[in-house]
Amino acid sequence: MSVKARERRLAAVWFADIVGFTALASRDEDAALKLKETFQSITRKVVRERGGTVVKFLGDGGMAIFPSADAAVRAGLDVRGVFESRAALAGRDANLRIGIHLGEVVSEPDGDVYGDGVNTAARIQDEAEPGQVVVSEDVWRQIRQRSGYECQALGERTLPGLEEPVQIYSVGRAPEEAHGEPVESDEKPRHSGRGRRVALAGAVAVGVVAVGWWLSSREWKGPTSAEAASSIAVLPFADLSPGGDQEYFGDGMTEELINALTRIEGLDVVSRTSAFAYKGKNLDVRDIGRRLGVGTVMEGSVRVAGGRLRITAQLIDVDDGYHLWSETYDREMADVFAIQEEIARAIVAELEPELVTSGRIVPRRTGDPEAYRLYLQGRFFWSQRTYESTMRGIELFEAAIRADTTYAVAYTGLADSYESLRIRGFRTAAETLEKQRAAIQRSLGLDPQLSEAHKSLANLLFNQDWDWEAAGRAFERAVELDPRNAEAAHAYSHYLTAMGRTRESLDESLRALEISPYDDAIRSHLGWHYLFARDPGRALEAMAGRMSGYHGFLARAYQLQGRNAEALVQCERAIAERGSDAFLMGFVGFVYAELGHEREALDVARRLEAMGDQTSYDVAVIHAGLGDTERAFALLEEAYAKRSPRMVYLKVDPRLDELRSDPRFDSLVRRMRL
């Protein structure tokens, strides 16, 4: 199959998001999820009917492109009108903000879209008040002579990242057009600062028509039959083994199926982390499917006893709860790979039969079922990210490699474990670095096309070798080889921040979160990104409602907002939950220092110093917060000599702002070639 080339073209780019979604999610997660499902259902239907393409959904927002400015604006008004009417009738006062620009875009082979047109549209959306559809002058010129619109000039705005100011306009539907189509709203243009909201009394005319439209459409009951045939969530397989000790195996089976199905063009598969958010939850499968916005759900169980393996699997229609397909496999453990392939083929045959191919659907990375079992167990422990679990993961990865010395992905598990030991201050560079490097080289030698291996290499080049150019190429290659690799996008965002490419870093952070929206580590990373972008308000929004284990970031965000009591509470929680994690403790110690709690700050510094040779930078940050400039610079020199992992952020770390005027700081930045 030939690789689809990048395509450059002119398009109308459309961004929309739900106002106040993060705050609602922190209060009532179920209500927020239903609101998001409503928005996505409306958007899919309207964009398709207006001739556009939904590029992606980003949390509570979405992006679409259209062949014309007129189609984009009409879709914006349609989506806004129906969404707000639906929300009003449900008793919620909810609004959208929509921004539209006409410009050049680049379409990637994976379906994503980039370019100046995308960036400008995103920034225009940021200028919209709740309930507004705001367009650029380029869009306004295309629609100003067309009937049915009312436009209000909002003036020139200087938008971040753009050299010239942009004239923007709010757009509404003209009164004579207000009742022309059931999906359109009769609202007049919104004025900046007022953001008029839809009320039941003011929406009766459009609401009655709109309600009839939703009730006659499956969009409001669930996905349409076409969408149900291409959207699926694979839930974690339950462990029914006699000893109850095969959870890792059920999780691994689930992950293998998700990874395989995501590579089939035409299937929309919920990410691993989103699906795993419902692990162990006592919820109806149809309810889970509706929350995840899919038409079908796969669930099942595993039972391992001796050398025997029993796997049950069933595919369920979210709309009516009927079983589309079910099967029980009672085989030898050696047949695990054949079972995975059979399940994947059954799913594709049921949902999109024309996509069934003669080649394998589930990649077989090893032919040894014991090596496979050990690898799954290793990843299970590695993902817990504690010292004890990481050491156990290393033992299991090494055992998997002994069982199959050609198992490339097992070597990446080993490499990632050694890096985690060093990065988090659990082990020294001398104890980990060469083992990490050897594992990466072996993995790439076995499989040069393995995304996980290129991500591991990129992390090594970035955090340890400080080879910025080579690291950037390796990150780009990892993302290119597997656009669904959330860990690669997450790590790449760290690199981009360190390089001062803040906007690109945010794009990668959002990409990682789109792939794995329920992953606390990735969501906390978005909060970390906003902290380094000096935007504590957005950092708190990004981390609201779901955070566990990343209280150090929350402490810093609260401290920056002057909410000192809340910051201190988060410091205490961080120490209780992740007191051995050097990365997070650096934030805790700095917050104590900034708040004048010198004793507590020094206690954290001593804790970090006892962890080994990789924490000098984190201790330096604390002394910078205490105003001890000489000690801070001495520690930064030590961190430079020992290649402390966090030194890569020297140029951009806001916690070091008080040191930047000192010539010694510029000297360090130059020596690091930053």
C-alpha positions in Angstrom: 0.0 0.0 0.0 1.5 3.4 -1.0 1.9 6.0 1.7 -0.4 8.9 1.3 1.5 12.2 0.7 1.0 15.4 2.5 -1.5 17.7 0.7 -1.4 21.5 0.8 -4.6 23.4 0.0 -6.9 26.3 0.8 -9.7 25.5 3.3 -12.0 27.0 5.8 -10.9 25.9 9.2 -13.4 25.7 12.1 -12.8 25.4 15.8 -15.5 25.1 18.5 -15.5 24.3 22.2 -17.9 24.2 25.1 -17.7 27.2 27.5 -17.1 26.3 31.1 -16.7 22.6 30.4 -13.7 22.1 32.8 -15.5 23.8 35.7 -18.6 21.7 35.0 -16.5 18.5 34.9 -15.1 19.2 38.3 -18.6 19.5 39.7 -20.6 16.9 37.8 -18.5 14.7 35.5 -21.5 12.7 34.2 -23.3 15.9 33.1 -20.1 17.2 31.5 -19.7 13.9 29.5 -23.3 14.0 28.3 -22.8 17.6 27.2 -19.7 16.6 25.3 -21.4 13.7 23.7 -24.2 16.0 22.6 -21.8 18.4 21.1 -19.9 15.7 19.2 -23.1 14.1 17.9 -24.4 17.5 16.6 -21.0 18.3 15.1 -20.6 15.0 13.2 -24.0 15.3 11.7 -24.0 19.0 10.8 -20.4 19.1 9.5 -21.1 16.1 7.2 -24.3 17.6 5.9 -22.5 20.9 5.2 -19.9 19.1 3.1 -17.1 19.4 5.7 -14.8 16.9 7.5 -14.4 16.6 11.3 -10.6 16.4 11.7 -10.6 15.6 15.4 -12.2 16.2 18.8 -10.0 17.7 21.5 -11.5 17.2 24.9 -14.6 19.4 24.9 -13.8 21.0 21.6 -13.6 20.0 17.9 -11.9 21.0 14.7 -13.3 20.7 11.2 -12.4 21.8 7.7 -14.7 22.9 4.8 -14.3 23.5 1.1 -15.8 27.0 1.4 -16.2 29.8 4.0 -20.0 29.8 3.5 -20.3 26.1 4.4 -18.1 26.6 7.5 -20.1 29.6 8.8 -23.5 27.9 8.2 -22.2 24.8 10.0 -21.1 27.0 12.9 -24.5 28.6 13.2 -26.2 25.3 12.9 -24.2 23.6 15.6 -24.4 26.6 17.9 -28.2 26.8 17.5 -29.0 23.2 18.1 -26.5 22.7 20.9 -27.7 25.6 22.9 -31.4 24.8 22.3 -30.7 21.2 23.4 -28.9 22.3 26.4 -31.6 24.8 27.4 -34.4 22.2 27.1 -32.2 19.9 29.3 -32.1 22.7 31.9 -28.5 23.8 31.3 -27.3 27.2 30.2 -24.4 26.1 28.0 -22.7 27.9 25.1 -20.2 27.3 22.4 -17.4 29.5 21.2 -16.6 29.1 17.5 -13.8 30.5 15.4 -13.4 30.3 11.6 -10.6 31.3 9.2 -9.9 30.8 5.5 -6.3 29.9 4.9 -3.7 27.4 3.7 -3.6 24.0 5.4 -1.5 20.9 5.2 -3.2 17.5 5.4 -1.1 14.7 6.9 -1.3 11.1 5.9 -3.0 10.2 9.2 -5.9 12.7 8.5 -4.7 15.5 10.8 -4.4 19.0 9.5 -1.8 21.7 10.2 -0.6 25.0 8.9 -1.1 28.8 9.3 -4.8 28.4 8.6 -5.2 26.1 11.5 -3.2 28.2 13.9 -5.1 31.4 13.0 -8.5 29.8 13.4 -7.5 28.5 16.8 -6.5 32.0 17.9 -9.6 33.6 16.5 -11.7 31.1 18.5 -9.9 32.3 21.7 -11.3 35.8 21.0 -15.0 34.6 20.9 -17.3 35.4 23.7 -19.6 32.6 25.0 -22.2 32.0 22.2 -20.3 33.8 19.5 -19.3 32.6 16.0 -16.3 34.8 15.2 -14.6 34.9 11.7 -11.6 36.4 10.2 -11.7 39.2 7.6 -10.9 36.6 4.9 -14.0 34.7 5.8 -16.1 37.8 6.1 -15.1 38.9 2.5 -16.5 35.6 1.2 -19.8 35.8 3.0 -20.6 39.5 3.2 -22.5 39.6 -0.1 -24.5 36.5 0.7 -28.0 36.8 2.1 -28.9 35.3 5.5 -26.1 36.7 7.6 -25.7 39.6 10.0 -22.0 40.6 10.7 -20.7 42.8 13.5 -17.2 44.1 13.3 -15.2 43.5 16.5 -12.1 45.4 15.5 -8.5 44.5 15.0 -7.0 42.0 17.4 -3.3 41.2 17.9 -3.2 37.4 18.2 -0.4 35.4 19.7 2.1 34.1 17.1 0.8 36.3 14.3 2.9 39.2 13.0 0.0 41.4 11.8 -3.3 42.3 13.6 -6.4 40.5 12.4 -9.8 42.1 11.8 -12.5 39.8 13.2 -16.3 39.8 13.0 -19.1 38.1 14.9 -21.6 36.4 12.6 -25.3 35.6 13.2 -28.2 34.6 11.1 -30.4 37.4 9.7 -33.9 37.6 11.1 -35.6 36.6 7.9 -33.4 33.4 7.8 -33.9 32.5 11.4 -36.6 29.9 10.8 -35.5 28.6 7.4 -33.9 25.4 8.6 -34.6 23.3 11.7 -31.0 23.3 12.8 -30.5 27.0 12.8 -30.9 29.5 15.6 -32.8 32.8 15.4 -30.2 34.7 17.5 -28.7 37.9 16.4 -25.0 38.6 16.5 -23.4 38.6 19.9 -21.5 41.7 21.0 -18.1 41.4 22.7 -18.5 41.5 26.5 -22.2 40.6 26.6 -22.2 37.0 25.3 -26.1 36.7 25.3 -27.1 33.2 26.4 -30.0 31.1 25.1 -33.0 31.0 27.4 -36.0 28.8 27.2 -38.4 31.7 26.7 -36.3 33.1 23.9 -35.7 29.8 22.1 -39.3 28.5 21.9 -39.7 29.0 18.1 -36.4 27.4 17.1 -36.6 24.9 20.0 -39.8 23.3 18.9 -38.5 22.7 15.4 -35.1 21.6 16.7 -36.7 19.1 19.1 -38.6 17.4 16.4 -35.3 17.2 14.4 -33.4 15.5 17.2 -36.2 13.1 18.1 -36.4 11.9 14.5 -32.6 11.5 14.4 -30.5 8.7 15.9 -27.8 11.3 16.6 -29.6 11.9 19.9 -30.1 8.3 20.9 -26.5 7.3 20.0 -24.4 7.1 16.8 -26.1 6.5 13.5 -25.9 3.0 12.0 -23.0 4.2 9.8 -21.1 5.5 12.8 -21.9 2.5 14.9 -20.3 0.4 12.2 -17.1 2.2 12.6 -16.7 3.1 16.3 -15.8 0.7 19.1 -14.5 0.6 22.7 -12.7 -2.5 23.8 -13.1 -2.7 27.5 -10.5 -4.5 29.8 -11.0 -8.2 29.9 -12.0 -9.4 33.4 -9.7 -11.9 35.2 -11.7 -15.0 36.1 -8.7 -17.1 36.9 -8.8 -19.3 40.0 -6.0 -17.4 41.7 -7.2 -14.0 40.6 -3.6 -13.3 39.5 -4.0 -12.8 35.8 -5.2 -9.2 35.7 -2.1 -8.2 33.7 -2.9 -10.9 31.1 -6.5 -9.6 30.6 -5.2 -6.0 30.3 -2.5 -7.1 27.8 -5.1 -8.9 25.6 -7.2 -5.8 25.6 -4.3 -3.5 24.7 -3.2 -5.7 21.9 -6.7 -5.7 20.4 -6.9 -1.9 20.7 -3.5 -1.4 19.1 -4.4 -3.7 16.3 -7.8 -2.2 15.5 -6.5 1.4 15.6 -4.3 0.6 12.7 -7.3 -0.3 10.5 -8.3 2.7 8.5 -12.1 3.2 8.7 -12.5 2.1 12.4 -12.8 4.6 15.1 -11.3 3.0 18.2 -11.4 4.5 21.7 -7.9 4.7 23.2 -6.6 2.3 25.8 -6.6 4.8 28.7 -10.1 6.0 27.9 -11.4 2.4 27.9 -9.5 1.5 31.0 -11.1 4.3 32.9 -14.1 2.1 33.2 -12.2 -0.9 34.5 -14.0 -2.5 37.4 -16.9 0.0 37.2 -20.3 -1.5 37.8 -21.9 0.2 34.9 -24.2 -1.0 32.1 -22.2 -1.6 28.9 -24.6 0.6 26.9 -24.0 3.4 29.4 -20.3 3.1 29.0 -20.6 3.1 25.2 -22.7 6.3 25.3 -20.2 8.0 27.6 -17.3 7.1 25.3 -19.3 8.2 22.2 -19.2 4.8 20.4 -21.8 2.6 18.7 -20.3 -0.8 19.8 -18.5 -2.1 22.8 -16.4 -5.2 23.1 -16.2 -6.9 26.6 -14.8 -10.2 27.7 -13.0 -12.3 30.3 -9.9 -14.4 30.6 -9.3 -17.5 32.7 -5.8 -19.0 32.9 -5.4 -22.4 34.7 -2.2 -24.3 34.2 -1.5 -24.4 30.5 -5.1 -23.8 29.5 -6.6 -20.5 28.5 -10.3 -19.7 28.2 -11.3 -16.4 26.6 -14.8 -15.1 26.1 -15.6 -12.1 24.0 -18.8 -10.4 23.0 -19.6 -7.4 20.8 -22.6 -5.3 21.9 -24.7 -2.7 20.1 -24.8 0.4 22.3 -28.1 1.5 20.9 -30.2 -1.5 21.8 -27.9 -3.7 23.9 -28.1 -6.7 21.6 -25.1 -9.0 21.0 -23.8 -8.6 17.5 -21.3 -11.4 18.0 -20.0 -13.6 20.9 -17.5 -16.4 21.1 -15.7 -18.6 23.7 -12.2 -19.9 23.0 -11.0 -22.8 25.1 -7.4 -23.5 24.0 -3.9 -24.1 25.1 -1.9 -21.1 26.2 0.2 -21.5 23.0 -2.8 -20.5 21.0 -3.1 -17.0 22.5 -1.9 -15.3 19.3 -4.4 -17.1 17.1 -7.2 -16.2 19.5 -6.3 -12.5 19.3 -6.3 -12.6 15.5 -9.6 -14.4 15.4 -11.2 -11.9 17.7 -9.9 -8.9 15.8 -11.1 -10.4 12.5 -14.5 -11.1 13.9 -14.8 -7.5 15.0 -13.8 -6.1 11.6 -16.0 -8.6 9.8 -19.0 -7.5 11.9 -18.4 -3.7 11.7 -16.7 -3.1 8.4 -16.5 -6.3 6.4 -15.0 -4.6 3.4 -11.9 -3.9 5.5 -11.0 -7.5 6.2 -7.7 -8.3 4.6 -5.7 -11.4 3.9 -2.7 -10.3 6.1 -2.5 -10.4 9.9 -4.5 -7.8 11.8 -2.8 -8.3 15.1 1.0 -7.9 14.7 2.9 -10.8 16.2 6.0 -9.4 17.9 7.0 -12.7 19.3 6.1 -16.3 18.6 6.7 -17.4 22.2 3.6 -17.2 24.4 5.7 -17.3 27.6 7.8 -14.3 26.4 4.6 -12.5 25.6 3.1 -13.3 29.0 6.2 -12.1 30.8 6.3 -8.9 28.7 2.7 -8.1 29.6 3.4 -8.6 33.2 6.5 -6.3 33.0 4.5 -3.5 31.4 1.8 -3.9 34.1 4.4 -3.3 36.8 6.3 -0.6 34.9 3.2 1.5 34.5 2.8 1.9 38.3 6.1 4.0 38.2 7.2 3.3 41.8 10.7 2.1 42.6 9.5 -1.4 43.6 7.3 -1.8 40.6 9.9 -0.6 38.2 12.5 -3.1 39.6 9.9 -5.9 39.3 9.2 -4.8 35.7 13.0 -5.1 34.8 13.0 -8.6 36.1 10.1 -9.6 34.0 11.4 -7.8 30.8 14.7 -9.6 31.2 12.8 -12.9 31.6 10.9 -12.2 28.4 14.1 -11.5 26.6 15.6 -14.8 27.8 12.6 -16.6 26.5 12.8 -14.8 23.1 16.1 -12.9 22.4 14.5 -11.3 19.3 11.6 -9.7 21.1 12.2 -6.1 20.1 9.4 -4.4 22.2 10.6 -6.2 25.4 13.9 -4.3 25.0 12.1 -1.0 24.9 10.3 -2.0 28.2 13.8 -2.6 29.7 15.1 0.7 28.3 12.1 2.7 29.6 12.5 1.1 33.1 16.1 2.1 33.4 15.3 5.6 32.3 12.5 5.8 34.8 14.9 4.8 37.6 17.3 7.5 36.6 14.9 10.3 35.8 13.0 9.9 39.1 16.1 9.7 41.2 15.8 6.1 42.1 19.2 5.1 40.6 22.4 6.8 39.4 23.5 7.3 35.9 26.3 4.8 36.3 23.8 2.1 37.3 21.3 2.7 34.5 22.7 4.6 31.5 24.7 2.0 29.6 22.0 -0.7 30.2 19.4 1.7 28.8 21.5 2.5 25.8 22.3 -1.2 25.0 18.6 -2.1 25.2 17.6 0.7 22.8 20.3 -0.3 20.3 19.2 -3.9 20.4 15.5 -3.0 19.9 16.2 -0.8 16.9 18.5 -3.5 15.5 15.7 -6.0 15.6 12.9 -3.7 14.4 13.9 -0.3 12.9 10.2 0.6 12.4 9.2 0.2 16.0 7.7 3.5 17.3 8.3 2.5 20.9 12.1 2.1 20.2 12.4 5.5 18.5 10.6 7.1 21.4 13.0 5.4 23.8 16.0 6.6 21.7 14.6 10.1 21.6 14.3 10.3 25.3 17.9 9.2 25.7 19.2 11.7 23.2 17.1 14.5 24.8 17.5 13.8 28.6 21.0 12.4 28.7 23.0 13.1 25.5 21.7 16.7 25.0 21.8 16.1 21.2 18.9 18.4 20.5 18.8 17.9 16.7 19.0 14.1 16.8 16.4 14.0 19.6 14.0 16.1 17.6 14.4 13.8 14.6 13.8 10.7 16.7 10.7 12.1 18.4 9.3 13.0 14.9 10.0 9.5 13.7 8.3 7.9 16.7 5.2 9.9 16.1 5.3 9.3 12.4 5.6 5.5 12.8 2.6 5.4 15.2 0.4 8.5 15.4 -1.6 6.7 18.2 1.4 6.4 20.4 0.3 8.8 23.2 3.6 8.3 25.2 5.6 9.5 22.1 3.4 12.6 21.8 3.7 13.2 25.5 7.5 12.9 25.5 7.8 15.0 22.4 5.9 17.8 24.1 8.5 17.9 26.9 11.3 18.2 24.3 9.5 21.1 22.5 9.0 23.0 25.7 12.7 22.7 26.5 13.5 24.0 23.0 11.3 27.1 23.6 8.7 25.9 21.0 5.8 26.5 23.4 3.0 26.5 20.9 4.1 23.3 19.2 4.5 21.7 22.6 0.9 22.5 23.4 -0.2 20.9 20.1 1.6 17.7 21.1 0.2 17.8 24.6 -3.3 18.1 23.2 -2.6 15.3 20.7 -1.5 13.0 23.6 -4.6 14.0 25.6 -6.8 13.3 22.6 -5.4 9.8 22.3 -5.6 9.1 26.0 -8.0 11.6 27.6 -8.4 9.7 30.9 -4.6 9.3 31.5 -3.8 11.2 34.7 -0.1 11.4 33.8 -0.8 13.0 30.4 -3.5 15.3 31.8 -1.0 16.4 34.5 1.6 17.0 31.8 -0.8 19.5 30.2 -0.9 21.3 33.5 2.9 21.2 33.6 3.0 22.7 30.1 0.8 25.6 31.2 3.0 26.2 34.3 6.0 26.5 32.0 3.9 28.8 29.8 3.3 31.0 32.8 -0.5 30.4 32.8 -1.5 29.0 36.2 -5.2 29.4 35.5 -5.1 27.1 32.6 -2.9 24.7 34.5 -5.5 24.4 37.2 -8.2 23.9 34.6 -6.3 21.2 32.8 -5.7 19.2 36.0 -9.2 19.8 37.6 -11.3 16.9 38.8 -9.1 13.9 38.1 -5.7 14.5 39.6 -4.0 11.9 41.8 -0.3 11.8 42.4 0.6 15.1 40.7 -0.1 17.4 43.6 3.3 19.1 43.2 2.1 20.7 40.0 -1.2 21.8 41.6 0.7 23.3 44.5 2.7 25.5 42.2 -0.4 26.6 40.3 -2.2 27.6 43.5 0.9 29.4 44.8 1.1 31.5 41.6 -2.5 32.5 42.1 -1.9 33.5 45.7 -4.0 30.7 47.1 -1.3 29.8 49.6 -3.3 27.6 52.0 -4.4 25.4 49.1 -0.9 25.3 47.8 0.4 24.0 51.2 -2.3 21.3 51.3 -1.2 20.1 47.8 2.5 20.0 49.0 1.5 17.7 51.9 -0.4 15.4 49.6 2.4 15.3 47.1 4.9 14.2 49.8 2.5 11.6 51.1 1.8 10.1 47.6 5.0 10.7 45.6 7.7 11.7 48.1 10.3 9.6 46.3 9.7 11.2 42.9 12.5 13.8 42.3 10.6 15.5 39.5 7.6 16.3 41.6 9.5 17.0 44.8 11.4 19.8 43.0 8.1 21.6 42.6 7.1 21.0 46.2 10.4 22.3 47.7 10.2 25.4 45.5 6.6 26.2 46.6 7.6 25.9 50.2 10.5 28.3 49.5 8.3 30.8 47.7 5.8 30.8 50.6 8.6 31.4 53.2 8.5 27.9 54.7 12.3 27.6 54.8 12.5 24.6 57.1 10.1 22.5 55.0 11.9 23.6 51.8 15.3 22.5 53.1 13.8 19.2 54.3 12.7 18.5 50.8 16.1 19.5 49.4 17.8 17.1 51.8 15.5 14.4 50.7 16.4 15.0 47.1 20.1 15.1 47.8 19.8 11.7 49.4 18.3 10.2 46.2 21.6 10.1 44.2 23.5 12.0 41.6 20.6 13.0 39.3 18.8 15.5 41.5 21.2 18.5 41.6 19.0 20.6 39.4 15.9 20.0 41.5 17.8 21.0 44.6 19.2 24.1 42.8 15.6 25.2 42.0 14.7 25.1 45.7 17.7 27.2 46.7 16.8 29.7 44.0 13.4 30.0 45.6 15.0 30.6 48.9 17.1 33.4 47.5 20.4 31.5 48.0 21.9 32.5 44.6 25.4 31.2 45.3 24.2 27.8 46.4 21.8 27.6 43.4 24.6 28.3 40.9 26.9 25.8 42.5 24.2 23.1 42.3 23.4 24.1 38.6 27.1 23.6 37.8 27.0 20.2 39.5 23.8 19.4 37.5 25.6 20.4 34.3 28.6 18.2 35.1 26.4 15.2 36.0 23.9 15.8 33.2 21.0 16.0 35.6 17.8 15.2 33.5 16.0 18.4 34.4 18.9 20.6 33.1 17.3 20.4 29.7 14.6 22.9 30.9 17.2 25.5 32.0 16.4 28.0 29.4 12.6 28.0 30.0 12.0 27.1 33.6 10.1 29.9 35.3 11.4 28.9 38.7 14.8 30.2 37.7 13.6 33.6 36.6 15.5 35.3 39.5 18.8 34.0 38.2 18.5 35.0 34.6 20.1 38.5 35.0 23.3 36.9 36.3 26.0 36.4 33.7 26.6 32.8 35.1 23.1 31.9 33.8 23.9 32.9 30.3 27.1 31.0 30.4 25.3 27.8 31.4 22.7 28.3 28.6 25.5 28.8 26.0 27.4 25.7 27.2 24.3 23.6 26.8 23.8 25.0 23.3 20.3 26.1 24.2 
